[in-house]
Amino acid sequence: MEMTVQLTIDCSDPQKMVTFWAEALGYVPEPPPAGHATWRAYWAAMGVPEAELPAGAGDIPESIIDPEGRGPRVWFQQVPEAKSAKNRWHFDLKVGGGRDVPLDVRAQRVDATVQRLVTAGATVLRIKEEPDMGFYAAALQDPEGNEFDVV
């Protein structure tokens, strides 16, 4: 049996998260299935009751996909409650190139990605710099406060 993986992230503003994480991961917003103008139209055709769809849900994509088809689909599910504690999981965006790449080059790559993501709406929590261990990374938060690392 074949298996695919979808990562579902609870959030209050799916469109903001789609925009941010598409930029962060190099993904694209997922178009609605063929024959449907929007995801909302698709869900209605499937029989999802209108009462289960928040205002605006599915009018624009609430999921992102890897254009190369390698990574999992990510769906940003709108929920009424706000994030209240530290993540129990997080993304590590590995942009440095690994330990075979000189530390200064890895740090430049991390810093460039951090700057791009700050422009897209991220907040830097801290820079993790341990040159004696050959380590450089940054801890950030996405627009809704979910933590992730750039390594």
N, C-alpha and C positions, 0 to 999 in steps of 0.2 A: 504494500500500500504506500502511495506517495503521501508525503506530508509537506505542508508549507507552514511558515511561521508568520504571524502578525503580531506586532507589538501594539497594544492599546494603552494610550496614555489619557487618564482623566484630566480634564482642564475646564476652565471657565470660558475661554475664548478660542475655539478651534481654528478660526481663520488666522488669528495672530500666531498660533503655534505652527500651522501649516507653513506660513510665510517664513518664520524663523528656522524651523527644522529642515525645510527644503534647502534653504541656504546653507545651514550647518552641515548637512549630510550629502549635499550634491544630488538631492532627490528632486522630483517634480510633483506638483499636485496631481492626484490621480483623477483622470477624466471619468465621467459617469459611464456606465455600460452602454454599449451601442443601442441606439433606438430611444435613448432617454436624454433630454436636454440637461437635466440636473440629477444629482443623487436623490434629492427629495422626490422628483418624479419617479425615479426607479423604485424607491422605497414605497411610494404610494401604489405603484403597479404591483408590488409584492404583497400588498395588503397591510402594511404597517399603519396602524390607526393614527390619524392626524393628532390626536391627544398625546401620543408618545413622542411627537417631534416638536422640540422647542422652536420658538419663532426663529426663522432664518436657517434652521438646520437643513443642511444638504443643498442650500441654494448655490453655494460654491463648494468646491471639494474640501472635505474634512480629513482626508487621508493623503499620504504621500507615498510614492513608489520610487524605487531605484530604476533609473532609465536603462541601466545595463541588465536589469533583471536578477542581480546577484543577492541583494540585501532584502530583508523582510519589508513587507508593507507596514506602515505606521499609521494607525488611526487615532485621531484626537477626539475622544468622546466627551461631549459636554456634560458636566455634572454640576449640581447646584452648590456643593460645598467647596470651600477653598482648601488649598494644600495646607496641612497643619503640622507636619513634622518633616524631619530629614528623610530623603529618599532611602529606600531599602535597596535600590539598584540605581545605576547611572550609566550613561554612555561614556566611554573613553574614545575620543576622537584622536586616532593615532596618525599624526601628520609629520612627526619628526624623522621617521625613516629607520628607527631602531638603533641599537647600540653599535652597529657597524658604521654609522654616520657620526662624524665628530660632534662633540657636545655643543660647540658654538653654532654649528649649522642647524642642529636640532632645535636649539633655543631660538634662532632666527625664524625657523619655520613655525614653531609654536607661537611666537610673538606675532607673526603676520596673521595667523589664523585667529588668534585672540582679538586682534584689532578689527579684523573683518566681522567677527561675531559680535563684538561690542557695538559696532556700527549697525548691525542687524537687530540689536536689542538685548544682548547679553550683559550681565554684570560680572566683573571680576571679583571673586572672593579672596583669592590669594595666589601668589606665584610660589611654586614649590621648587626651590633651587638648592640642590645638594651636589656641588661640583666634585667633592671627594668621592661620591658614589656614582658620578657620571649621570646625574638625574636632573631633568628640567621639565616642569609641567606647570599648568595653570588650572586652578579650580574656578569654575564659573557657575552662574545661574542663568537659565533661560528666562524669557519674559514673565513666566508665571512662578519663578522661584525654584524650579527643579535643578538640582545640582548636576554638573557633568565636568569632565576633565578633558583638557587638550594636552596630549603627550607627544 
